[in-house]
């Protein structure tokens, strides 16, 4: 892996990020997001029809819903959130909470169509008002922002301000990739994604700190003629195996949860898988080059390890104006 130089080849990583940015923004503008009732508000009806809910039955339910002229987007799926019964249909209304009369009329139509009795079948109705959904969105955004700020403060104190900003930019990249995938494939965004986002923030920052710790250690041992970019490249190569192995072992576990888990667990595992892969890319290919780029922008005079930059060392070697030196190094 001697030829693996992320700083020298940073343009490749930045090009990949640019492509993801363009694709993600295009998806945001064209498709938007499939917001679940957790955020948009609305009504969710889970009803056991006594038969497997096939795509054809979902279409039939949509026809029944259209006959009732219900407002807002309607989503019909074929598995319950507990994952226990494929005979259960889930009907979700987006941004529009159904009244009791609308709920009763809809259930009566389903009873007539599929010959079941609401008193004898499994029926669950959940309503979320738009105000609660709006409050949940604000709480989600606030929690993510606070977490990112605290990480910025910690890493800036632990290393440098430039490294703190670089780490936060990597976190923004990871969250953006997750949102882009959700928009591109129209995966419902519900309350599970908040926990997934915060989990990925902690996981990704840990992988980045491993790289930054090695950079700091190598910088202590490096001679003055070794560039900061070379130090970062060496550090990334030294931690690459650890980063890849940790990611793979984590993906194996989360992947099994996604394959064999119930729907509510899968909704949590999917963003984790996306975020972990994005976090590997950002911690290995982005964090170091971003630190190098931002290092000059923030103007290092002395780093956190107490070592001065080469320019500052050269300045210290120059005699101060107005003072003469005697033989033997003594000042007049």
N, C-alpha and C positions, 0 to 999 in steps of 0.2 A: 504493500500500500504506500510505497514511497512516493508514487506519482499522484497521490490523492491530495491535491492542494486546493482547498476551498477558497482561500483568499485570492490566489493567483487566477483561479477559474470562476471568480464570483459572478461574472457576467452570465454564465450559464444558469446559475441558481436564480439570479435576478430575472432572467428571461422567462424561466418557468413560473415564477411568481407573477410576472406581468400577464402571462397567458391566463393563469387562474383568476387574476383580478378582472380581466376583460370578460371572461366567460361568466364569472360570478355576477358581475354588475349587469351584464346583458340578461342573465336569468332573473335577477331581481326586478329589472324594468319590464321585461316581457311577461314573465309568469307570476312574479311575486312569490308569496309564501302561502302554504296551506296551513292556516292558523286554526288550531283546535279550539274547542269551546273553553278550555282552561284560560285562554287569553282573550278570545273574541266574545265570550259569553254565548249563551244558547241553551239548548236542551238536548240531552242524550237519553234515548230510549233503548233499553236492552230487552228483547223479547224472544223467548224460545218458541219457534214455529213448529217444533215436533218433526222437523225434517232438515236435511242438510241445506244450508244456505249457499246455493250455487250462484255464480254470476248472473244466471238467467233470473233467479229469484230476486236478486238485488235490483235487476232492471224492472221486474214487476212491482217491487216496493216503490221504486222511483216513480213509476206510472201512477201508483196510488197516491203518493205524496203530491204529484203535480195536479191530480184531480181535486185536491183540497186547497190548491192555490196558496200554499204556505210560502211566506217570504223568507229570503235569505238562502244561502247555500245549504244544500242537503247532502250529507255523506252517508252512504250505506256500506257496511262491511260485514264479514261473515264469521267473525270470531269474537268472543267476549274478551274483555281485558284480563279475566282470570285464566283464559286459555283452556277452560275445562270442556266446552261444548261447542262444536262447529254448527249445531242446530240453532244457535242464537244469533239473531241479527242485531246489529248496532246501527241506530239511526241518529245522526247528529245534525243539528241545525246550527249554521254558522251565523253569529251576530244577532240572531233573532230568537228570543226566548218564547216558547210556545205557551199559550194560555191553557188553563185546565180544560176548557171546552175544546180547544184544538187537539190536545193530547187524547181526550176521550174519543173524539171523532176519528182520529187516525187509528187508534187501537181497535175501535169497532170495525173499521174497514179491513184491518189485518185479520181480525177474528173471522169475518165473513169469508175472506179469501182463502185462509189457510186452516179453517175449521178447528180452532182451539178456544178454550175458555180462559179468560184472564185470571179467574179465581183459581184455576188449577195449574196454570203454567208459570214459569219463571218470568217475572216482569219487574224491571227496575227503571225508574225514571229519575234523572238527575238534571237539575236546572242551575245554570250559572248566569248571574246577571252581568250585563256589559260593564257595570261599574267595578265589580269584583275582578273581572278579567283585565280591565285597565289597570287596576291597582296591582295585580299580580305582575303585569308587564313592567310597571315602574319599579317594583321591588326587585325583579330579576335584573334589570339594567343597573340599578343602584348597587346590588350585591357584586356584580361583575366589575363595575368601575372601582368600588372600594378595594376589592381584592387586588386589582391591577395596580392601584396607587400604592398600597402597602408593599407589594412586591418591588415596585420601583424604588421606594424609599429604602427597603432592606438591601437590595443589591447595590444601590448607589453608595450606601454606607459600608457595605461589605467589600466592594471592589471600587468602582468608579461611577460617576454619573453617566458617562458614555456607555458603560456596560449595562447600567440599569435601563437606559432608554432602549438599547439594543434588545434586551430581554423582553421588554414590554411590547416592542414591535413584533417580535417573534410570537408572542401570545396573541396579538391582534391577528396575525397571519393565520394561526391555528383556528381561532374562532371564525374567521372569515371563510376558511375552507369548509368548516362544518356547516355554516349557513348556506354556502354556495351549493353543497351537495343536497341539502334539504330543499332548497328552491328548485334545483335542476330536476330532481326526481319527485317533487311535490310530496315529500314525506310530512305527515302532520306534525306540527310543532306544538307540543303540550308541556305540562309542568315538568316532565322528566328531563327535558333538555336543560333546565336551569341547573339541576344537580350535575348533569353531565358536563356542562360548561365549567362549573367550578372545579370539578374533578380534573378536567383536562388542564385548567390553569395551574393547578398544583403539580400535576404529573409533568407537564412540559417545562415548567420553571425548574424542576428538580434536574431534568436532563441537561438543561442549559447551565445550571450552576456547576454540574460535574465538569463541563468543558471549561468554564471560567476559572474554576479552582485549579485545573491543570495549567491554564495559561498563567495564572499568578505564580504558581510554583516554578514553572519554566522561566518566567521573566526574572525571578530572583537569581537563578543560576546562569542566565545568559550573559554573554559578554556585551560590551557596548556596541560592537560593530554588527550585532545581529538585529535585523529589523523586527519591528513588532509583528508585521504580517507573517514572517517566517516562524516566529514563536507561536502564533495562533495556528498556523498550518501543522506544526509539530504536535501541538496539544490536541487538535482534533483527531489526528491520526492515532495518537496514543489512547484516546478515549473512544474511538470508533467501535471497536469490538464490544466494549461494555454497553454502549448505547444500543447497538443492533441486537445484542443478546437479550438485554432487558426488554426491549420492545417486542421481540418475537415471543418470549415466554409470556408476556402480558397478553399479547394478541391471541395466543393459543387458548388461554383461559377465557377471555372475553368472547372469543369466537365460539367456543363450546356453549357458553351461556346464550349467545344469539341463536345458535342452531337448534338447541334443545329447550330453550326457555319459553315461558309463556309470553303473551304479547306485551304485557306491561314491562317485563324484564327486557324483552328484545328492544322495546322503544328506548330503554336506557342504555342498552349495550351498543346499539348502532352508532349513536354519536360518539361514544367512547372509542370505538374502532376507528372511526374517521379521524377523531382528534389525536389519537395515539400515533397514527401514521403521519399526519401532518406535523405533529410534535417532533418526531424523529427527523424529518426533513429540516425543520426550522432550527433545531438544536445543533445539528451537524453541519448543515450547509448555509445557514443564514446568520446565526448568532455571532460567530467569529468574524465574518466579513463586515457585518454591521458594526461591531465594536471597533474594528480597524478604521472604518470610514468615519464614525462618530468621534473617535479618539482625537483626531486632529481638530475637529470642529469645536470641541469643548476646551481645547488648549491645555494640555497637561504640563504643569510645571513640576509637580511631584505627585507620584502615584501613591496609592494606599499602602504600598510596601515600603515607602520611604525612599525609593530609588528615584533619582532625577532623570529627566530625559537627557539625551546626549547633547542637545543644544544648550540646555541649562548647565550641564557639566562643563562644556567648553567656555561658557560665560564665566563660571567660577574660576577657571584656570587663568583668565586674563587679569593682570594686575589692575587695581583700581587707579583711576586718574588722580594725580596730585600727590601720589606717594611713591617714593623711590625705594629701591631695594639695595641693601648693603650686601657685600660679599658674605657668603655663608647663609644667605636666605633671610637675614634679619632686616626689618624695615627701619628706615631712618625715623 
